[in-house]
Amino acid sequence: MTIERFAAEIGFTTRTIRSYHARGLLPPPIRIGRAPCYVDRHLARMRQVIRLQRRGLPLEAVRALLEPDLVLGEHLPIDRAINGVARANPALMSALVEAGVLVRRPGGDLRARGVRAVLAARAAAGRGASAPQGLGLLAEAIGRVVPHAAEALEAVRAVVGEHGGEASEDDVTELAIEVLRVGLLRAARENRVNGA
């Protein structure tokens, strides 16, 4: 749909929609030729933003909830550090790009998509570990977990289908991410309780 139709669907002006793009609250429209188009995932995101705003959250808090990696990346100088480490180790850079932790910008620089994952890997690698060691740990962990993640996504998709849900693929993916997060936190608590 056009920006005018999208704005009407949400009940905002086109100017407000553009401001939400500028603030990082709404992903850019999909381009069909030269025309920007909005799809269901844009509607779902705006409805999420509106719900959170109605609960009294300021837009910066909404943005931090919906895009934590983006917000962290803006406040931590992690992109520059990762670019240096990755460029010094092409095999590591390739593994992190393949894993989806890093994405290439049009100018060739790398951007950390998984800032929280990078920070967690650095902590897990230990105090004396170098940045390449932490990033290597992250790449290896992702490689080992991805097959299980694909199975988890399929399981969540099946549950949604069994319940007659008509969720978009983005909604199913978001649910799967949250289910995995909750499941992993539960497993970690149970391990601590059982002394494992």
NORUR-V909355 format. One record per backbone hydrogen bond with DSSP energy under -0.5 kcal/mol. CO is the residue of the C=O (numbers start at 1). NH is the residue of the N-H. If there is no record, write none. Layout:
<<CO:NH> <CO:NH>>
This chain:
<<1:38> <2:6> <3:7> <4:8> <5:9> <6:10> <7:11> <7:12> <13:17> <14:18> <15:19> <16:20> <17:21> <18:22> <19:23> <20:25> <20:26> <21:24> <30:32> <30:37> <31:33> <32:34> <32:35> <35:32> <37:30> <39:42> <39:43> <40:44> <41:45> <42:46> <43:47> <44:48> <45:49> <46:50> <47:51> <48:52> <49:53> <50:54> <51:55> <52:57> <53:56> <58:61> <58:62> <59:63> <60:64> <61:65> <62:66> <63:67> <67:71> <68:72> <69:73> <70:74> <71:75> <72:76> <76:78> <76:79> <77:81> <78:82> <79:83> <80:84> <81:85> <82:86> <83:87> <84:88> <85:89> <86:89> <86:93> <89:93> <90:94> <91:95> <92:96> <93:97> <94:98> <95:99> <96:100> <96:101> <96:102> <97:100> <101:113> <101:114> <103:111> <105:108> <109:105> <111:103> <111:113> <113:115> <114:118> <115:119> <116:120> <117:121> <118:122> <119:123> <120:124> <121:125> <122:126> <123:126> <126:129> <130:134> <131:135> <132:136> <133:137> <134:138> <135:139> <136:140> <137:141> <138:142> <139:143> <140:144> <141:145> <142:146> <145:148> <145:149> <146:150> <147:151> <148:152> <149:153> <150:154> <151:155> <152:156> <153:157> <154:158> <155:159> <156:160> <157:161> <158:162> <159:163> <160:165> <161:164> <168:172> <169:173> <170:174> <171:175> <172:176> <173:177> <174:178> <175:179> <176:180> <177:181> <178:182> <179:183> <180:184> <181:185> <182:186> <183:187> <184:188> <185:189> <186:190> <187:191> <188:192> <189:193> <190:194> <191:196> <192:195>>
